[in-house]
Amino acid sequence: MFFGVEKSLLFVLPKFRLSSECQSSGFFTVDPSLCISSEEILPLDCVSIQTVISKCLGPISEWKDRLQVSKEVGYNMIHFTPIQQLGGSCSAYSLYDQLKLNPLFDKSDGTKATFDEVHAVLSMIRREWKILSIVDVVLNHTANESPWLQDHPECSYNCENSPHLRPAFLVDRLLWHLSCDVADGKFADQGVPPELCREEHVQALGSILR
């Protein structure tokens, strides 16, 4: 999602025949035009960009005050991590619902934030502060509990459509079950207590794994 930025284009040229003996291929890029307004262009070599972890911005009503720091220190572009609803891990790039805003942006009175309000804030910082913005659109990072993924498991890597992953899956399951057993104290008599806090605990665990 680009506000005030025309995305750089990459054109890939298919292989073409120069002669009966020679073939070649290549590509060329078209640099983006960074437009603050119809009259103002931000040269590419003048970009000073800051990344903001969107989930830490809080309610949408507080964004202006928190983003003003970027203005005061002289940034002219802000890169926002995904603004959609996140999964249980709360990782900034693990989306639970690609079509909904992060509920952390909702107002303190319980009113839900909207994409129009996000657009209004980003338009304001562009118009009044001369700061452009880029918002990540992440369509291939999905929380494992996402309803969309539950409905369409074929969209993810799994042992059925990617059989080469089966050995890795087996190792992962082994480590998971071992972790559960260690937490339950099942290896305490072999020098691995539920809480590993000494070097010899790690060495004993390594022996068990081997």
N, C-alpha and C positions, 0 to 999 in steps of 0.2 A: 504494500500500500504506500504510494508515494504522494506526498503533499508538496507541490512546488518543484518536483523533480521529474524530469522525463527520463525514464529508465534507459540506461545504456543498452544498445542493441548489439547483438553478436550475430553476424551472418556467416554461415558455413557454406562454402562453395563445394558442390559435389565434384568428384573427380571428373576432369574433362580431358579429352584427347587433343593433344597439340599436334601430334603426327601419328603415323602408324607405329612408331617405336617409343613414343614418350607420353607419359601421363603425369598429371600433377594435381594437387589440391591445395586449399588454403582457406584463410578466413580474413575478415577485416572487421574492425569495430567502429561504431559510431558513438562518440563521446556524448554524454547527457548534457542537456542545457539546464542549468540550475537557475530557475527564474524566481526571484524574490517578488517581482511584479512584472507587468508588461514592459516597464521601462528599465528595470534593474536586473542585471545578470550577475550571478556569483561565479567568477572564474574558478575553474577546477583547482588551480594551484593556490587558491586562497581559502579552501575549505578547512575549517577547524571544527571537528566533530566530537561530540561526547556521547557515550552510550549510557542510557538510563535503564535500570532494571524496573520495568513497568509495574510489577507486582508490589514494589516498595513505594509507589507514589501515593497510595491511599485513596480516599474518596476523590472523585472527579472535581469536586468543589474546591479542593486544596491544591490541585495541580499547578495553578498559576503561581502561587507563592513558592512552591517547591522548585519549579522550573526556573524561577527568576535568578537563582544562583548561577545557572548556565549563562544567562544574559549578562549578569554583572561581571563574570570572569572572562567574557569575550568570545564565547562559542557562537558560531553562525550556523550550525546544524546539530540536530539532536537525533540520535538513533535510539529508537524504542524497541525493547524486546517485545515478544508477542503480547497482545492485550486481551487475548481470549481467556475463557475460563480454563484454569489449570487442573491437572489431575491431583490425586492424593499425595504424590511426592512433593508437590508444590514447586517442582523444577520449572524454571522460567520458560522452558521450551517443551514441556510435556503437556499437550493440550487435551482437556477432557471434552470440550465442546467447541468446535471450530467456529460456530455461528453465534456464540454468546460471549458477552464481555465478562471479564473477571469480576466476580461479585465484590471483591475488595474495593472496587471503584464506586460502589453504591454510596449514596449520601448517608449521613449520620441519622437522618430521620427515617431511614428504611427505603427511601425512593431509589429505584434502580437507575443506574447510569445507562446512557444510551450511546450508540455510535455517533449520533448527531452531536452529542455534547463533546465527545472526543474530537470530532472534526472541528467544532467551534473553538476549542482550546488551541488546536494546532494551527488553525487559520489565524487566530489572534496573535500567536507568537511569530507567525510569518509576517503578518500585516504591521503589527506594532513594534516588534522587536527585531525584525529582519532576520529571523532564525528559521531555516528550513528544517524539515523533519522527514525521517524515514521510519516506517513501522514495519517490523518483520512480519511477513505472512509465511507461516510455517505449516505446510500441509502434510508433511511426511514425518512429523514428530507427534506421536499420539500416545496418551496415557493408556496403560494396558487395561484400565477399567472403563475406557470410553465406550458408551453405548453403541456408537457407530462401529467400533472395532468388534464388539460382541456380535453385532448383526452381520458384519462382513469380515470374518476371520481370514478370508482368502486375500485380503489386502495387506496382511502382515507376513513377515517371514515366519514360517513354521516348519515343523518336521515333515509335513506332508508335501508342501510345494517347494521346500528347500531341503531335500534329504541329506545334503552334505552337512547340515547343521546338527544332525542327530548326535554325533559324538560330543559336541559342545554342550548339547542339552543334557546328556547323561552326566557329564562332569558337573554341570551346574546343579543338577538334582542331587548328586552325591554330596556336594559341598553344602547344599541346603539342609539335607537330612543330618549330616555330620554336625552342622551348627546347632540344629535343634537338640541333638543328643548331648552335645557339650553343654548347652544351656540347662539341660535337665540333669546334669551331673553324672551322666553315664560313663564318662571317661576320667572321673576324678581319681579312681584307683590306679590309673595309668599316668598320672602326673599332669592331667589337664583339667583344672577346676572350671566351674561355670564362668568365672571371670578371670580371663587371662591377664596377668599384670607383671609377669616376670619373664625373663629371657628363657628360662628352662621350660616354662609352660609352652612357649612357641616351639622350642626344639622338640618337646614331646609330641605336640600336635603334628609337627612335620613327620615324625617317625610313624605316627598312626596313619597319616595320609599315604606315605610311601608303602 
